Amino acid sequence: PGAPFIEYGRHPGKAPPPQVIYAWVVRKLGLHGAEARKAAFLIGRKIAENGLKGHHILRKSRQKINKAFAASVKTQLRTIWERSS
């Protein structure tokens, strides 16, 4: 569910769902209870004010993926060609 926000970012506006941020705070920051709720609230407020910058992970890796795919297709075609000869 969060992949599009990581890839493309998010415009300022409404805060993300607090339970999502809370889960992230527990997982990534190791906070729990009231401390985690406070951190999640502050992070959500900051996201609402400023938005999030996209990381464009897929766009950056597309060239590598395309090269690997082309190499795989070439290998498969060579194997088919050799078997048919």
C-alpha atoms as a printed R data frame, in Angstrom:
   type eleno elety resid chain resno      x       y       z
1  ATOM     1    CA   PRO     A     1  0.000   0.000   0.000
2  ATOM     2    CA   GLY     A     2  2.856   2.441   0.643
3  ATOM     3    CA   ALA     A     3  4.898   1.705  -2.489
4  ATOM     4    CA   PRO     A     4  3.429   4.527  -4.607
5  ATOM     5    CA   PHE     A     5  4.230   7.044  -1.865
6  ATOM     6    CA   ILE     A     6  7.815   5.804  -1.670
7  ATOM     7    CA   GLU     A     7  8.211   5.918  -5.452
8  ATOM     8    CA   TYR     A     8  6.402   9.148  -6.293
9  ATOM     9    CA   GLY     A     9  6.189  10.978  -2.962
10 ATOM    10    CA   ARG     A    10  3.169  12.760  -1.570
11 ATOM    11    CA   HIS     A    11  1.866  16.310  -1.770
12 ATOM    12    CA   PRO     A    12  1.206  18.310   1.393
13 ATOM    13    CA   GLY     A    13 -2.353  18.065   2.675
14 ATOM    14    CA   LYS     A    14 -4.100  15.585   4.907
15 ATOM    15    CA   ALA     A    15 -1.909  13.537   7.261
16 ATOM    16    CA   PRO     A    16 -1.432   9.843   6.443
17 ATOM    17    CA   PRO     A    17 -3.365   7.298   8.530
18 ATOM    18    CA   PRO     A    18 -1.903   7.345  12.054
19 ATOM    19    CA   GLN     A    19 -1.877   3.549  12.383
20 ATOM    20    CA   VAL     A    20  0.411   3.285   9.349
21 ATOM    21    CA   ILE     A    21  2.856   5.813  10.755
22 ATOM    22    CA   TYR     A    22  2.639   4.195  14.198
23 ATOM    23    CA   ALA     A    23  3.552   0.800  12.712
24 ATOM    24    CA   TRP     A    24  6.488   2.403  10.880
25 ATOM    25    CA   VAL     A    25  7.690   4.121  14.080
26 ATOM    26    CA   VAL     A    26  7.587   0.833  15.992
27 ATOM    27    CA   ARG     A    27  9.340  -1.072  13.184
28 ATOM    28    CA   LYS     A    28 11.974   1.487  12.193
29 ATOM    29    CA   LEU     A    29 12.575   3.531  15.326
30 ATOM    30    CA   GLY     A    30 11.928   0.848  17.932
31 ATOM    31    CA   LEU     A    31  9.611   3.084  19.950
32 ATOM    32    CA   HIS     A    32  6.542   1.779  21.788
33 ATOM    33    CA   GLY     A    33  3.470   3.023  23.620
34 ATOM    34    CA   ALA     A    34  3.019   6.733  24.280
35 ATOM    35    CA   GLU     A    35  6.462   7.545  22.890
36 ATOM    36    CA   ALA     A    36  5.601   5.858  19.570
37 ATOM    37    CA   ARG     A    37  2.181   7.563  19.411
38 ATOM    38    CA   LYS     A    38  3.771  10.972  19.999
39 ATOM    39    CA   ALA     A    39  6.433  10.361  17.342
40 ATOM    40    CA   ALA     A    40  3.782   9.098  14.876
41 ATOM    41    CA   PHE     A    41  1.660  12.193  15.484
42 ATOM    42    CA   LEU     A    42  4.587  14.549  14.901
43 ATOM    43    CA   ILE     A    43  5.740  12.690  11.782
44 ATOM    44    CA   GLY     A    44  2.181  12.705  10.391
45 ATOM    45    CA   ARG     A    45  1.873  16.429  11.033
46 ATOM    46    CA   LYS     A    46  5.182  17.075   9.265
47 ATOM    47    CA   ILE     A    47  4.101  14.981   6.268
48 ATOM    48    CA   ALA     A    48  0.789  16.881   6.131
49 ATOM    49    CA   GLU     A    49  2.653  20.202   6.128
50 ATOM    50    CA   ASN     A    50  5.501  19.387   3.734
51 ATOM    51    CA   GLY     A    51  4.559  16.241   1.858
52 ATOM    52    CA   LEU     A    52  7.148  13.576   1.059
53 ATOM    53    CA   LYS     A    53  9.820  13.533  -1.615
54 ATOM    54    CA   GLY     A    54  9.672  10.528  -3.954
55 ATOM    55    CA   HIS     A    55 12.667   8.197  -4.082
56 ATOM    56    CA   HIS     A    56 12.051   6.925  -7.660
57 ATOM    57    CA   ILE     A    57 13.514   3.519  -6.854
58 ATOM    58    CA   LEU     A    58 11.870   1.787  -9.818
59 ATOM    59    CA   ARG     A    59 12.792   4.500 -12.303
60 ATOM    60    CA   LYS     A    60 16.427   4.338 -11.200
61 ATOM    61    CA   SER     A    61 16.547   0.566 -11.544
62 ATOM    62    CA   ARG     A    62 14.612   0.339 -14.838
63 ATOM    63    CA   GLN     A    63 17.759   0.438 -16.968
64 ATOM    64    CA   LYS     A    64 19.321  -2.455 -15.027
65 ATOM    65    CA   ILE     A    65 16.090  -4.432 -15.233
66 ATOM    66    CA   ASN     A    66 15.842  -3.859 -18.998
67 ATOM    67    CA   LYS     A    67 19.456  -5.013 -19.547
68 ATOM    68    CA   ALA     A    68 18.923  -8.139 -17.461
69 ATOM    69    CA   PHE     A    69 15.684  -8.913 -19.297
70 ATOM    70    CA   ALA     A    70 17.314  -8.462 -22.721
71 ATOM    71    CA   ALA     A    71 20.191 -10.734 -21.721
72 ATOM    72    CA   SER     A    72 17.757 -13.380 -20.483
73 ATOM    73    CA   VAL     A    73 15.726 -13.271 -23.703
74 ATOM    74    CA   LYS     A    74 18.917 -13.499 -25.776
75 ATOM    75    CA   THR     A    75 20.058 -16.562 -23.804
76 ATOM    76    CA   GLN     A    76 16.665 -18.248 -24.158
77 ATOM    77    CA   LEU     A    77 16.539 -17.566 -27.908
78 ATOM    78    CA   ARG     A    78 20.072 -18.921 -28.333
79 ATOM    79    CA   THR     A    79 19.062 -22.105 -26.466
80 ATOM    80    CA   ILE     A    80 15.960 -22.547 -28.635
81 ATOM    81    CA   TRP     A    81 17.987 -21.918 -31.808
82 ATOM    82    CA   GLU     A    82 20.661 -24.450 -30.814
83 ATOM    83    CA   ARG     A    83 18.061 -27.110 -29.988
84 ATOM    84    CA   SER     A    84 16.314 -26.650 -33.323
85 ATOM    85    CA   SER     A    85 19.553 -26.936 -35.364
